[in-house]
C-alpha cells in the first residue's frame, strides 16, 4: 500500500466535485451537517484557519460503486478519478454553500429540515475584535428573515441593492469570478464610487476573498492498489464522524459496481426469512454474508484443503459469483435452523440465547441439507447447540469457533469424534445462582429447556407451543414472588436467579400477584377450579418441587429445583455435571445438589 500527500487549492477540489472527478464511495453515509456546523466552517475559512486533512483514494482499484456528492447532478455521471474516504461532511458543506449555486438543504440543531443561503457581514469580517462566527449569516432561501409569523421583515437581502446597502456578501459568489466582479462593480456604483466604499471593498477582496482563493486543503491520497480491507480499516480510523463501517455496507458498495443491489436483495430475503420465523429477526445482513463466506470457505477446504475462515477480511474477499451460487442454500439453511430451534421451544429473537450461534448452525444446516431431518443427525446437532449455549461458548469474538464448529460437527455427523465445543463445554452448579436476567444466554436456554420438558401453565395447564407462546405472552417470571421474597428478606441472589423462575403466561403472573406460594396456589385451585392433583402436575412439569412450594419452604425449593435443573442441563449437553457436592456448591446452596 502506498500514498502521497498534496495541498490542492480549495477551489480546485470544489471544481473536481462539481465535474464529478471527485466522488464518494457508495458506502459513505449521507451528508448530515447542520446549519451551525456550516456557519462555523465558513468562519474558519475567513480566518485561514485549518479545517483538517482529507483522505482520498485513487479510483480504479477496489471496485467500489461511486456516487456524486450531494448537490451535484450530472447525467450521465462520469467515472471518478478520486474517491473521498474522509472529509465528506466538510467538503459537501463547502460545495453546497460556496459552489453549488443552490440553497443548502440542511437542518437546525433540533433536526428540523431547512434550506439556507449564507452571507458574510463584510464589516464584521474586517473587524478583528468581532466574533467571526457572527459574521456568517444563515438566511432562508427567500432571502428574508421575518418575525411575527412572517408579518414583519427583520432582514431582506433579496436584491443586490439590499445586499450592497447592508454590506452583506453572498458566499456563493466567492469562486464565481464573473459574478464576483459584477457584484463588486455594483457595490461601488451603489455608493457612487465613494472613496470609503472603494477602500472598504478593496480590503474585503484582499483580506477575505483572497483567503478563500489561496486556501489549501491538506490531502492524503491512497493508491488504487490499496486492498479493500485496508480501505475499510483506514476509513474507520480516520473518519471524523466516528462512523463504524459495517462489512455489509462495504460489500453493498462492492457488489453495486457489478450492478447488484445487495441491500435490496437482503431486504427481500429478510422478509422471506422472518415471514414464518420470528427468531430470524436476529439475523442481519452482515450475519448472512458471514454465513455465505463460511460455507464458501468450508467447501474450498473440502476440495482444496485450504483453511476455513470467515473473518472480516474473508467476507470482504467474497465475490458476487460466490454469493449468487450459495445464497439460496444459506437461506434454506437459516430456515432449517429456525425450524430446529422451534422444536427446542426457541420461538423469537428475544428468547434466542446467542444470535451469533445461528451463523454456524445455519451454515451446517445448509451444507447437510435434508440430512438435518434424520434423527441421529438432528440429535448431534442439538447436543452441539446446547453445549454452545449452556457452556456459554459464543459470548465473544466467534469467527474462529464458527470455522472450528462447521468442520467438527460435519465430521462428527459423518462418524468422526466429538466436536471441541462439545468436549470443552461445562456447567458449574453455582452458575445457576448468577443467572439473573436475559443478558445471559444460559438463562434463556434454561427457559427453553423447561418449555421443551413440557412446562404447562399454572392456571390453564396448557403446554407451551408456538401459538400459546405468542398468544399468551409467555415470559420468564418468579415462582416465589419478588414482593414476598423481599418482605421475607430472602437473599436476592437466590430469589432472583433462574432457579426461582418459570415460563408463564402474563395473565397467570398477574394472578399470582405478590403472595406466598401457598396463598396463590389455593387461589388458583378455588378461583380457576383447578384440582390439587392437576395443579401438582402443572408444577412438576416445570421441575418444581411441589411440597416445598406448597409449604413455602424457600430453601428446600431452591436446593431441589437447582438439582432438577442440573439434570435438564445434563440431558441437553449429553454429559454429567461435576461439582454437585463441591465445597463451593454446598456453601452456595446449603447442601449438596444430589442428582
N, C-alpha and C positions, 0 to 999 in steps of 0.2 A: 504494500500500500504506500502511495506517495501523495504529497500535497504541495501546493505552492501558496504563497501569500501575495497579496496585491492590495492596492488602495485606489480603486477607481473612483472617479467623481460621482457624487450622489446623482447628478443629472444623467450620467451615462447609465447608472443602474436603473433609474426610473424609466429611461428610454428603452432599455432592454426588456423591462417588464411590459411596457406598452406595446412593443413589437412582437412579444411572445418568445424572444430569445432566452429570456429568463422566466422559468415557470416553477411550479411546485410539484413534488411527487404526490401522487394521489392519496398517500397515507397521511398527509398532513391534515390536521383538523381544520375546521373553518375559522375564518377571521372573527375575533371576539372582542377586540379592544373597545373600551367605552370612550365617551366624549372627553372625560378628564385626562385619560391617558394620551389621547391625541393632542390635546392642548399642551400638555407637559412636554411631549416630544417636539412639537414645533418650537416651543420656547427654548428648548435646549439648542436647537439649530441656530436660532437668532444670536446665541452667545458663543457659537462654535464649540459647544460642549460635546464631548464624545458620547455616542449613543450605543456603544458596544460593537464588537465584531459580529460579522455574519458568516455563516458557513455555507459554501456551495459544493455541489457535486457535479463534476463534468458528466454531461449526458453521453449516452452511447454505450455504457457498460451494463450494469444491472438493469434489466428491462422493467423499470417502474413506469406505470402509466402516468404521464404528466397531466397537469391541468393548469389553466391560466389563473392568474391572480384575480381576486375579487375586483370587479370594475373593468376588467379587460374583456372586450368582445371582439374576437377575430374569427371569421368564417372563410375557409377552414383554418383551424389553429395550426401554426407551423410547428415543425419539430424543434424542440428547445435545444440550446447549446449548454444550458446550465440549469440545474435544479437547486432550489433553496432548501437546505436542511435546518438551518437555524437563522432566525431573523424574519420569519414570515409576518409576525404581528407588526413589527416596526416598519418593514418595507411596504406592507399593504396599507398601513395607516398613512405613510408619506405619499404613496402613489395616489391613493384616493383623494387626499387633501390637496396635494400640490400639482398633480399631473393629469388626473382623470377628466377634469373639466365638468364633473357632475357633483351634486350634493353628496356628502358622505353618509351612507347608511350605517349609523352606529346606535348606541344605546346610552341611557342615563345610568347613574350609579345603581339605581334600583332595578335596572333591567328593562325599562320601557324603550321601545324602538323609536328612534328619532332620525331625522335627516338634517345634516348641518353643513354650513359653509363657513370657512374660517377667514378671519380678517386680523391684520396686525394694527394695533393702535400705534401709529408711527411715532407720536410724541413720547409715549412710554418706552418704546423700543430704544429711543435715543437718550432717555433719561437713566443714567446709571443708578440712581437711587430708587427707581421704581421696581416693583415686583414684576419680573419679566413674564411670569405666567399670567398676570393680569393684563398684559399687553396682547395676549392672544384671545380674540373674541370668537365665541361659537354662536352662530346666528342661524335661525331656522331657514329652510330653503326658500321661504317667502321673502327673505332678506329684510324682515321686520321683526322686532321684539315688541310684544304687546302685553298689556295687563287688563284687568277688569273684563275677563272673558273676551278679549280681542277688541274691546271698545276704545281702549286708549293705546296709542302707539308710543312706545318708550324709545325706540331706536329704529331708524329707517335708513338702509343703505341700498335701496333698490335701484338707484340710478348712479352713474359715475359722478354726477354733480354732488349728490348727497355724500358720496364717499370722499370726494375732494374736500368738501366744506368741513367734514368731521375728521379729516385726515386718517381715514381707515382704509388700509390697503388690502385687497383680496389676495390671499396667498396662492390662489390658483394661477396667478399671473407670473409668479416668480420665475418659472422656467419657460414661459412663452414669450420670447424676446420681442416679437412684433406687438403683441398686446400690452406688454410691459411698457414699451416705448410710447405706444399710443396713450396709455394711461398717464405716463409721465408728462407727455405734452399737454394732455388735457388738464392735469393738475396745475401746471404752470400757467396755462391760459386762464383757468378759473380764477387765479389770483392776479391776473393781468401782468404776469411776468415780474411781479414784485421781487425785489432783491431777497427779502426774508424768505419767501416761499421757494425761490430758486435755490437758495443755500440749504434750506431745510430738505428739499428733495435730493439735492446732491449728497448731503450727509447720509440720508436714508439709503441711497444707492451704494455708497462706499462702505457704510458700516453694517448694513443689514443685507441688502440684495446680494452684494458681492460675497458675503459669507456663505450664502446658500450655494453659489456657483463654485466656490473654492472648497466646499466641504467634501472630504474624502471618507469613503466607507471602508474600514479595515475588513478584508476578506480572506478567509482560509478556504481554498478550493481543493477538494479531494479529487484524485484522478479517477477516470472511468473504470480503472482496474480494481477499485476498492470492492471487496466481497460484500455480499448482501448482509451477512451477519455483522460485519464491521460497521456498515452504514447504520444498522439498527442500534448497535451499542453506542456509537458516536452520537446519534440523534438523541438518545435518552440522556446522555451525559451532558450535552451542551445545550439542549433545548431550554430556553429561559423560562418557559411556562411550566416547567416541571412535569411535562406530559409523558406518561408511560406509553410507549408504543407497543401494542399487542402484536403477537405473531399473526393473528387473524387480519389485522389492518395491513401489515406488510404484505401478506400473501394476497390480499384483495387487490392491492396495487400491482403486484407482480402478475397475477392472472389477468388483470384488466388489460395489460399490454398485449395479451393474446385474445382480446375481445371476449373474455369470460367474466361475468359478473358474479364473483364469489359471494358477495353479501346478499344479492337477490337469491342465489341458489340456496344459501343457508337459511334465509327466512322462510322459503317454501319448504325446505326439508324440516326445519324446526316445527312448523305447523303439522306436518305429517307425523313426526315423531311424538309430539305431545297430544295429538288428537285423541288417542286412547290410553296414553301412558303419562300420567301426571308426573311420575318420578323423573321422566326425561327432561323436565323443565330445568333440571340441574346441569344439563349439558349446554355449553356454549360453543361458539364457532371454533375457538382455539382448541377445545377438547376434542371436537370432531376431527380437526386437522391432525392433532396429535395421534389419534387412533388410526387414521389413514396412514400416517407415517410409520407407526409401529407395525401395522400389518405389511406395508411395503418392505420395511426393513427385515421383518421376520421371513418373508418369502425369499428375499435375496439371500438371507442366511441359509435357508434350506437348499437353495440352488447353488450358491457360490461359496458358502462357508464364511461369509463376512459377518462382523459383529452386529448384534441387534442393538439399535439405539433410536430413541425418539426425543432427544433433547431439542431445545430451541433451534440450535444450528441445523439439526437434521430436518426439522419441519420446514425451515427456510429453504432447504435444498429440494423439497418436494416439487416435482414437475407437474404441469397441468395434465399431461398424459397419464402419469401415475394416479393422480387424483381421480380422473374420469374412469380409470379401469377398476378402481377399488371402492368408489363412494357408494355404489348400490349395495355391495356386500356389507360395508360397515353400517349402513342404515338398517339393514336387516339384523346385523349383529346387535345393535342397540335395542331394537325391538325385542329380540330374543332375550337379551339381558333383562329388560323390563318385565317380560313375562315370567322369567325365573324369579325375579325379586318379588313379584306379586304373589307367587306361590309361597314365598317366605314372609308374607304379610308386610312387605315394604311397598307402600302404595303411592307415596308422593315424595317430592323433593325435600319437604320438611322432615320427613322421617327417615330419609336416606342417611346411613351412617357416614359414608365417605363418597362425595361426588367424584373424587379422583379415582377411586377403585372401579368406577363404571368404565373407565377407559380400557384397562386390560381385560375386564370381564367381557365387554362388548367386542373387543378385538378377538379374543379367544372364541367367542360365540360365532363371529364372522368367519373365522378360519375353520372351525369344526362344522359349521352349517347344521344340517339335520342331525348330526351325531349328538348334539346337545339334548335331544329328546330321549336318548337312550338312558335307561335307569342308572346303569353303572357310571356312565359319563357324567350325568347330572349330579350324582352323589359326590363324585370327586370335585366337580366344580363348586358345589355348595360347601364342602368341607374347606376347600381353599379359601372361599369367600369369607366364611365365618372366622377362620383363623386370622385373616387380614383385619376383620372388624374387631373381634374380641381381643386379639393380640395387639390392637391399636398400632398397626404397622404402616398405615397410609396417612399419617399425620403431617409429614414434612415434604421435602422435595422428593418426588416419587418416580421420576423418569427412569432411574436405574432399576428400581423394583419392577416397573412396567415391563422392561426388557427381560429381566430375570424371570418374571412370572409367566410370560407367554411361552418362553422356552420350556420352563419346568413343568407347567400344567399340561401342555400338549404332550410332552414326553411321558408324563405320568398317565395320561389318558391312553397313550399307546403302549403302556406296560412298563414304563420306567419307574424310578424311585420317587419318593415323596418330594414335593416342591420345597424349596428352602423356606418359603413363607409358612408352610405347614409345620416344618421342623422348628423354626425359630419362634413361633407363636407360643406365648404362655400367658396365664392369667393368675394374678395374685389374689387370694381371698379378700385381703384388706382393701383391694381396689374397689370393691362393692360400695364401701362407705364414702369414697371420694367421688363416686359417680353421682353428681348432684344436679346436673342440668343437661339440656340438649347439646351443649357445647362439646360434650364427649361422644365420640362415635359409639363406644361400647354401651352407653346409656340408651341410645336409640336402638342399638342392636338387641339389647335385652327386652325392650318393649316389644319388638317384632317377634322375638323368640316366644314370649308369653302368648302373643296372639296366635302364633303358629302352633303352640302347645294346645290351643283350643280355648283360650280365655273367653269367658262368657260374661255378659253384662250382669251386674249385681241385681238389677231390677227386672229386666226383661228376660234374662237368661239367653239372649241371642248371641250366637258366636259372631266374631268379627270377620267380615269378608269385605270385598271391595265396596259394595253398596252401603253396608252399615257403617263402614269406616267414615265415608264422606257424609252420608245422610244423618248420622247421629253425632257428628263432630267428635269422633274418638280422640282423646288426648291422654296424656300421662298425668294421673292425679294421685294425691296422697291417700293411703289406706287408713292409717291413723291420721285424722285431720290435723292440719297445721295449727289451727287455733287451739285445739285440745292439747296438742303436744306442748305448745308454748305455755299454756296455762299450767300444765303439769311440770314445767321447767325441765323437760327432757332434752338431751343433747341434740343440737341441730344436725351434727354430722351423721346421726343415725336417722332421725325422723325425716330429714330432707334428702336422704340417699335413695338410690334406686331400689333398695331393699324394702322401703316403705311406699313404693309407687306401683300403680297398676294402670293399664289402658282401660279407660271407662268413657261412657257417653257423657256429654256435657250435662244433660238433664239429670243423670244419676249423680254426678258430682255435686250438683246443686241440692239434690235431695239429701245427700249425706250431711251437708252443711258442716258445722264445726263441732259436732257432738262426738262423744265417745263411741267406739265401735258397737258396744253392747246396746247403746241407745238407738243408733241409726239402723242397726240390723233388725231390732224389734220393730222399728217404724216401717221398714221395708216389708216385713212379714205382715204387718197389720194393714197398712195403707195400700200396699200393692198386691195383697193376697198371695204372698209367696210362702209356700210351705217351708218349715225349717230345714227339712232334708234337701229340698230343692235348692235352697239358698246355700246350704253347705256345699252342694255340688258346684254351684257357681263360683264360690270362693276357692274351692280346691282346684278349679280349672286355672286359677292364677297362681298355683302352687303356694297358696296361703294356708298357714297352719290354723285350722278352723277354731279349735278350742282356745288357743292363745288369743285369737282375735275376739272371740265372743266374751272372754273373761277380761278383756282389756289388759292382758299381760304383755306389755310392750317389749320387755327384754326377751322373753321367750319367743315372741313373734319374730323379732329381728334375727335371733340366732337360727331358728328353724327355717325361716324363709331364705336367709342367706345360704344355708346349706342346700336348700331346694334349687335356688338359682344357680349355684355352682354345678349342680347336676345337669341342668339345662345347658350350661356352657360346655360342660364336658361332652355332652351328646353332640352339640353343634360342631365343636372343634375336633371331635374324634380322639380325644386324649385325656388322660387323668390330670387333675389339677393338684399340684403339690402345695403343701403348706397349710392344710386344713387344721393341723394340730401344732403349728409353729407357735413360738412364744409371742410373735407379733400378732398372730390371729387371736390367740387367747386373750391377750391384753386388749385388743380392739373390741372383741365381741363378748368377753367374759367367760368364754368356754371354747372347746374345740367345735369345729363345724363338721361333725361326722356325716359321712355320706349315707 
